[in-house]
């Protein structure tokens, strides 16, 4: 899956100048490759659990370009004009014809063709209007059926799409977003600040615990818990991320 980018450099006078140009044009870029040992494990486990359905699920899983991305509207900056815009673009309501608990609020749109809208840039003092995520990420949020006032733990919160979806669905009494990795936790914090008004941020707590510690430190505290298994560490995922040198035009 590695992508090779060719660099066309005009002949320049002086080898020193050429070396400096090459240094500037070389960047470290992560490239995704399938981890064979993880795939073999998945084949062994899920072929037994899912039977013939595993073949189709496997094909989709190995083709990120076919994953269906959803545009999740932000309830805290919601405008009918933005919703009408996506409808006019031909996007479909992901929950059309699907019974969603009346207590929940989720507005998500998907394209019938493989398409991904650009993420919005951060705007100082303004909340973002929508968040892009894999449509399948909404399934565990719907399964939780969070109700207003619930105490909820998102044990593996970063990058934050499911945590944000929980807050879109219902306003919990407290949502603990746990992320042990400091860099991922920083990005998670910045993402939440881009979507939540200040009055709602008090309902969100960021933590950096090992997920195995919650049972002992906070027994019987949470009404709902979301956990991603296996843990989303790169070396445990289906796609290994290899850093390779790529030359940019």
N, C-alpha and C positions, 0 to 999 in steps of 0.2 A: 504493500500500500504506500510505500515511500514515494514521495513526489520529488522529481528532479527539476530544478529550475536552472536554466542555462544563463550564463552571464556573458554578454558580448561587450568586450572592452576594446575600444579603439587603441591603436598603437600610440603610445605616449613616449615622449623623450625622457629618458632617465629611469633606470630600474628602481630607484628609491621611491619615486612618485608612484610607480606601478604597484609596488609592494604595499604602500599606504592605502591605495584604492582597494586592493584586494582585502585588506584587513577590515575596512569599513563595510565592504559588501558581503562579508561573511557573518552570518548570524546563527545562533543556536535555535533550532526550531524543533519542537516535539513532534514526532511522527508515531502514529498508532499502528501496531502490528498485533495480530491475533496470538494470544498465548496458548500454545497447543496443549499444555498440561491442563489448563483450566477448561478448555473446550472438551477434552477427553473426559474430564470429570463430569461436566454438564451432560455429555452424551450418555454416560453411564447411569447417572441419577435420573435425569428427566425423561429419557426414553422409556424408563420403567413407569414413571409417574404419569406421563402424558400420552404414552403410546404413539399412535400415528400422528397426533397433533404436534408432537415435538418436531417433526420434519419441517413443517411450515413455520413454527415458532423459531426454529434454528436458522432458517433462511433469512428471516426478518432481522434476527438478532445480529447476524453477521454482515448485514448491509445497512450501516448507519444512514445512508442516503435515503433509505425507504422509511425511516422512522418518521412518524407523524408529529410534527411540531404544532403546538397550540398557542394561540394568542389569548392569554388570560387577562381580562380587563381588571383594572384596579378599582375596587369599590370605593376607595377613599378619595379618588379623583375622577369618579365616573361621570361621563357625559354621554348623552344620547347621540350626540354628533359623532363621537368616536366609534360608537357601536354601529351607527348607520354607515360610517365609512367602510368598515370591514365587511358589512353586509353587501355594500355596493361593489366591493372588490371580489365578490363571489365566494366569500368564506361562509361556512355553515356553522350553525350553533351545535356544538358537540353534544349538548343535552337535549336536542330536539327529539321528542318522542320518548324520552327516557324519564322515568319517574325519579325525581330528586326530592329528598325530604324537604317539606315546606319550610323548615327552620333554617335550611342552608341557603347561601347566596354564592353562586359561582356563575360567571359568564365567560365562556371560553369559545373560541372560534377556530376552525381548522379549514385548510384548503383541500379541495378534492384532488389537486395535483401536488406533486412534490415541490414544496415551496416553503421558504423560511423568511419571514420578515426581519429586517434589521432591528437590533435592540436599540432602545432609546438611550441617548446620551444623558448623563447626569446634568440637571439644570439647577443651579443654585437657587434655593428657596422654592422650588417647584417639585411636586410629586410626579413620578412617572405614571403614564396612562395605562401601560400594559407590560406584561412580563411574558417572555417566551420560554416554553418548557416542552418536554416530551409529553404528548397527550397521555401516555400510560402513567405518568407521575401522579395524575389525579386519582387514580384508582385507590391507593391506600388512604388518601384523604377522605374520599367518599365512604370507604369502609369504616373509618373511625367514627363517623357521624358525631362530630364534636357539637356540643351544645353550649350556648352562652353561659359563662361562669365556670365551665369545666377547667380543671387543672390538667394541662397537657404537657407531655415531654416528647420532644423530637430528639431522639438520642443521637442521630447522625444527621445534623441539620444542614451543613454546607453542601452545595452552594446556596441553598435556601428556598428553592422553588416550592417544595412541599410545605415548608414552614409558612411561606407566604400564602399558599393555597389554603392552609388551615385558617389563617387570619381572614381570608376572603370569605370562607365558608361560614364561619361564625366567630364571634369575639369571645375567646376564652377568658376566664378569670385570670389565668396566668399561663403563658406559654414559655417553657424552658427550651431554648435552642442550644443544644450541646454540640460542641466541636472542639476536640482536643488540639488540632493543629492550629497554631497561632496565626499563620498567614490566611488560611481558609476562614478562620473565625473573624479576622479583620474584614475580609471581603463580604462575609455574611452580614456583619454589622452595617457596612456601607450600603449593602443592597436593601436591608430592612429600612434604613433611614431614607432611602430614595422612594419608598412606597408607603410608609406609614406617617401619619401626622403625629406631632409631638404628644398629643393627648393619649394616643393609643400605644406609644412606645413603652409607657410605664407597665403595660401588661406583658411585656416581653423581657425575659431574662436570658442573658448569654452565659454559658458555663463551659468549662474545659475539662470535665471529668472523664475518666475511663468509664465507659458505659456499664462495666461490671460493678461499679461502686455505688450506683444509684439505689440498688435494693437495700444495702446496709445503711447508707447515709440518709436516705429519704424513704423509709418503708411506708407503704400504703398512703402515699401523698397524691399520686396522679390518678385521674379518672381515665385518661387515655394515653397510650404510649405508642409512638411510631419508631420502629427500628429497622434499619437497612441491613440485611444479612445476605452475603458476607459483607463485612465492613468495607466501605468504598475506598480502600487503599489501592493505589495504582498497581502494586505488585500482586494483588489478589484478584484483580479484575480480568475480564475476558480480553481486553485490549491492553497490552503492555505499551507504555509510552517510552520510546527511545529518543534520546536527544541526538540529533544529527546536525552536521553543518550543512546549511543550505545557502547557496549564493543567490542574492536578490539583484534584480535588474537595477 
